[in-house]
C-alpha cells in the first residue's frame, strides 16, 4: 500500500493530547486496513505530522475522523526511504519509560547542500580516477562533520552531499566544521578542494507537494549562489541562530523557482 504523510494544525494542544489522539488512531486503524506508523509533534509551532500506511488518502482520513475528528489539512504520498533519510524513523520510537514521557521530535529539519567548486574542470585537469579520489576526500570530510553534529546524509549529488539535521544550529556548526576541515586539507594537499554550502530549515509539508520540497529547493539555490568557501543560510535559519552566532546580511536575491526575492545571510567560520 502507499505511504502518506499528513499535516495537522494543533495550536493549543500538548504532547500528551497528541499522544492520546495517536492512541485512538491505533484503536480504529484495523477496521480500515490502515497502519499509523509514527508521528511528529511541534508544540511551539502547533503542528503535527502522521506517517500512515493506507490504501488511499480518503481511508486514512476516515480513521482520523472516527478516532478523534481531527482530519489533516494537507496530505502527500511519500517514499519510506526518503522519510528515513529526512526524518530518521518510520515507526514509533521506543517509550522512554514513564507514562508521561510523550515528548516527540518536531519534524522541523534543516537541509544542507555542499558543492565542490570547479568539479568539472577538476575532472578535465586530473582525469577520472584522480578526480574520483578527490570526491571521496570531500565525502569523508563532510561525513565526519555530519557524524559529529548529528547530521544524516540524504543523498549524494555527484559533486556534493545533501544532508538533514533536526536542529538548525547543528547544521550551521557542521557547515563551519566542514569549511575548517577543507582549509586544513588544502594546507596539506597539492590539489586543493573548495566547497560552497547552502542551508534552509522547514517542515516536511510546506507546499502541499513534496517532502521538504520548498526547503530543499531553497537550500540548493543558496548553495549555488554561495562563493567558494562560503556558507549561505536563509532567513528561517538566521532566525533560529541569530542569538547564538554571528550572521551577516547579504541582501535579497531573485532565485530560480521563487517568486519573491530571498534574503541570504553569510556565516563566518574562520
C-alpha positions as CSV (number, residue, x, y, z in Angstrom):
1,X,0.0,0.0,0.0
2,X,1.1,3.6,-0.5
3,X,2.6,5.6,2.4
4,X,1.2,9.0,3.3
5,X,2.4,11.9,5.4
6,X,-0.2,14.3,6.7
7,X,-0.1,17.7,8.4
8,X,-2.4,18.9,11.2
9,X,-2.8,22.3,12.8
10,X,-2.8,21.6,16.5
11,X,-2.4,25.0,18.2
12,X,-3.2,24.9,21.9
13,X,-2.7,21.2,22.3
14,X,0.0,19.5,24.3
15,X,2.2,16.4,23.6
16,X,0.0,14.4,25.9
17,X,-3.1,15.4,23.9
18,X,-1.4,14.3,20.7
19,X,-0.2,11.0,22.2
20,X,-3.8,10.3,23.2
21,X,-5.1,11.1,19.7
22,X,-2.5,8.8,18.2
23,X,-3.6,6.0,20.6
24,X,-7.2,6.4,19.4
25,X,-6.0,6.2,15.8
26,X,-4.3,2.9,16.6
27,X,-7.5,1.6,18.2
28,X,-9.5,2.3,15.0
29,X,-7.0,1.6,12.2
30,X,-7.6,-2.2,11.9
31,X,-11.2,-1.6,10.9
32,X,-10.0,0.1,7.7
33,X,-6.8,-1.9,6.9
34,X,-4.7,1.1,7.8
35,X,-1.4,1.4,9.9
36,X,-0.4,4.5,11.7
37,X,3.4,4.1,11.7
38,X,4.5,7.1,13.7
39,X,4.0,10.8,14.3
40,X,5.8,14.0,15.0
41,X,4.6,17.0,17.0
42,X,5.9,20.5,17.4
43,X,4.2,22.1,20.4
44,X,5.8,25.5,19.9
45,X,4.5,25.8,16.3
46,X,1.2,23.9,16.9
47,X,1.8,21.4,14.1
48,X,1.7,17.7,13.9
49,X,2.5,15.0,11.2
50,X,1.4,11.4,10.9
51,X,3.0,8.7,8.8
52,X,0.4,6.3,7.5
53,X,0.3,3.1,5.5
54,X,-3.2,3.1,3.9
55,X,-5.0,2.1,0.7
56,X,-5.7,5.7,-0.1
57,X,-5.9,9.2,1.5
58,X,-9.6,9.0,2.0
59,X,-9.4,5.8,4.0
60,X,-6.6,7.2,6.2
61,X,-8.6,10.3,6.9
62,X,-11.7,8.2,7.8
63,X,-9.6,6.7,10.7
64,X,-8.7,10.2,11.9
65,X,-12.3,11.3,11.7
66,X,-13.7,8.3,13.6
67,X,-10.9,8.2,16.2
68,X,-10.9,11.9,17.2
69,X,-12.3,14.1,14.5
70,X,-9.1,15.9,13.6
71,X,-8.7,15.4,9.9
72,X,-5.4,16.6,8.3
73,X,-5.1,19.9,6.4
74,X,-2.6,18.5,3.9
75,X,-1.6,15.0,2.8
76,X,1.1,13.9,0.5
77,X,2.3,10.5,-0.7
78,X,5.9,9.7,0.3
79,X,8.6,7.2,-0.2
80,X,9.7,5.4,3.0
81,X,13.4,5.7,2.1
82,X,13.0,9.5,1.8
83,X,11.2,9.7,5.1
84,X,14.0,7.7,6.7
85,X,16.7,10.0,5.2
86,X,15.0,13.2,6.2
87,X,13.2,12.4,9.4
88,X,15.2,9.4,10.7
89,X,12.4,7.0,11.5
90,X,9.4,5.1,10.0
91,X,8.0,3.6,13.2
92,X,7.2,4.8,16.7
93,X,10.2,5.3,19.0
94,X,10.7,3.0,21.9
95,X,9.0,4.6,25.0
96,X,11.4,6.2,27.4
97,X,9.9,4.5,30.5
98,X,7.5,6.9,32.2
99,X,3.8,7.2,31.3
100,X,4.2,10.9,30.9
101,X,7.2,10.6,28.5
102,X,5.3,11.8,25.4
103,X,7.7,14.4,24.1
104,X,8.3,13.9,20.3
105,X,10.5,15.1,17.5
106,X,9.0,18.3,15.9
107,X,9.8,17.1,12.3
108,X,11.4,20.5,11.6
109,X,14.5,19.9,9.6
110,X,17.5,21.9,8.4
111,X,18.6,20.9,4.9
112,X,22.2,21.4,3.9
113,X,23.9,21.2,0.5
114,X,27.6,21.1,-0.2
115,X,29.1,21.6,-3.6
116,X,32.6,21.1,-4.8
117,X,33.7,24.2,-6.6
118,X,35.0,23.7,-10.2
119,X,34.3,19.9,-10.2
120,X,34.0,19.8,-14.0
121,X,37.3,21.5,-14.6
122,X,38.9,19.3,-11.9
123,X,37.9,16.2,-13.8
124,X,39.3,17.6,-17.1
125,X,42.5,18.5,-15.3
126,X,43.1,15.4,-13.2
127,X,41.3,12.7,-15.1
128,X,38.5,10.4,-13.9
129,X,40.5,8.3,-11.4
130,X,42.1,11.2,-9.6
131,X,39.0,13.3,-9.6
132,X,37.1,10.4,-8.0
133,X,39.7,10.3,-5.2
134,X,39.1,14.0,-4.6
135,X,35.3,13.5,-4.4
136,X,35.9,10.7,-1.9
137,X,38.1,13.0,0.1
138,X,35.2,15.6,0.1
139,X,32.7,12.9,1.2
140,X,34.9,11.7,4.0
141,X,35.4,15.2,5.4
142,X,31.7,16.0,5.1
143,X,30.6,12.7,6.6
144,X,32.9,13.2,9.6
145,X,31.4,16.6,10.4
146,X,27.9,15.3,9.9
147,X,28.6,12.5,12.4
148,X,29.9,15.0,15.0
149,X,26.9,17.3,14.7
150,X,24.1,14.7,14.3
151,X,23.5,15.2,10.6
152,X,22.3,12.5,8.2
153,X,23.2,12.0,4.5
154,X,20.0,12.2,2.4
155,X,21.8,11.6,-0.9
156,X,24.9,12.3,-2.9
157,X,24.5,14.9,-5.7
158,X,27.6,13.8,-7.8
159,X,29.8,16.7,-6.7
160,X,28.3,17.3,-3.3
161,X,26.1,16.0,-0.5
162,X,22.6,16.8,0.7
163,X,22.1,16.3,4.4
164,X,19.4,16.7,7.1
165,X,19.5,18.0,10.7
166,X,17.0,18.0,13.5
167,X,18.5,21.3,14.7
168,X,19.3,24.4,12.7
169,X,22.2,25.4,15.0
170,X,23.8,22.0,14.5
171,X,23.6,22.4,10.7
172,X,25.4,25.7,10.8
173,X,28.0,24.3,13.3
174,X,28.5,21.4,10.9
175,X,28.9,23.7,7.9
176,X,31.6,25.7,9.8
177,X,33.4,22.5,10.7
178,X,33.3,21.4,7.1
179,X,34.9,24.6,5.8
180,X,37.6,24.4,8.5
181,X,38.3,20.8,7.6
182,X,38.8,21.7,3.9
183,X,41.0,24.6,4.9
184,X,43.2,22.1,6.8
185,X,43.0,19.6,3.9
186,X,44.3,22.3,1.5
187,X,47.3,23.1,3.6
188,X,48.4,19.5,3.3
189,X,47.4,18.7,-0.3
190,X,48.9,19.8,-3.5
191,X,45.5,19.6,-5.2
192,X,43.0,22.0,-3.4
193,X,39.4,21.4,-2.7
194,X,36.9,24.2,-2.2
195,X,33.2,23.9,-1.3
196,X,30.2,26.1,-1.1
197,X,27.3,25.4,1.3
198,X,23.7,26.4,1.5
199,X,21.2,25.8,4.3
200,X,17.4,26.3,4.8
201,X,15.1,25.0,7.5
202,X,11.4,24.0,7.3
203,X,8.6,21.5,7.9
204,X,8.1,18.3,5.8
205,X,4.9,19.6,4.1
206,X,5.3,23.3,3.4
207,X,4.0,23.5,-0.2
208,X,1.5,20.6,-0.3
209,X,3.5,19.0,-3.0
210,X,6.7,17.2,-1.9
211,X,8.6,16.1,1.2
212,X,10.5,19.2,2.3
213,X,10.1,20.5,-1.3
214,X,10.5,24.2,-0.8
215,X,13.2,23.8,1.9
216,X,15.3,21.5,-0.4
217,X,14.9,23.9,-3.3
218,X,16.0,27.0,-1.3
219,X,18.9,25.2,0.3
220,X,20.1,24.1,-3.2
221,X,19.7,27.6,-4.6
222,X,21.6,29.2,-1.7
223,X,24.4,26.7,-2.3
224,X,24.6,27.6,-6.0
225,X,24.6,31.3,-5.0
226,X,27.4,31.0,-2.5
227,X,31.0,31.9,-3.3
228,X,33.8,29.4,-2.9
229,X,34.5,28.7,0.8
230,X,31.2,30.4,1.8
231,X,28.2,29.3,3.8
232,X,24.8,30.9,2.9
233,X,21.7,30.4,5.0
234,X,18.1,31.5,4.7
235,X,16.2,34.0,6.9
236,X,14.5,31.0,8.6
237,X,17.9,29.7,9.6
238,X,19.1,33.1,10.7
239,X,16.0,33.5,12.9
240,X,17.0,30.2,14.6
241,X,20.6,31.0,15.3
242,X,21.0,34.8,15.5
243,X,21.2,34.8,19.3
244,X,24.0,32.2,19.2
245,X,26.4,33.1,16.4
246,X,27.4,35.9,14.1
247,X,25.4,36.2,10.9
248,X,25.9,38.8,8.1
249,X,23.0,40.0,5.9
250,X,23.9,39.8,2.2
251,X,20.7,41.3,0.9
252,X,17.9,39.9,-1.2
253,X,18.3,37.8,-4.4
254,X,16.0,36.7,-7.1
255,X,16.4,32.9,-7.2
256,X,15.0,30.5,-9.7
257,X,11.8,28.9,-8.5
258,X,10.9,31.7,-6.1
259,X,8.6,34.5,-7.0
260,X,9.7,36.9,-4.2
261,X,13.3,38.0,-3.5
262,X,15.0,35.8,-1.0
263,X,17.1,37.2,1.9
264,X,20.5,35.5,2.2
265,X,22.9,35.5,5.1
266,X,26.5,34.6,5.4
267,X,28.1,32.6,8.2
268,X,31.6,33.4,9.5
269,X,33.7,30.3,10.1
270,X,37.3,31.4,10.4
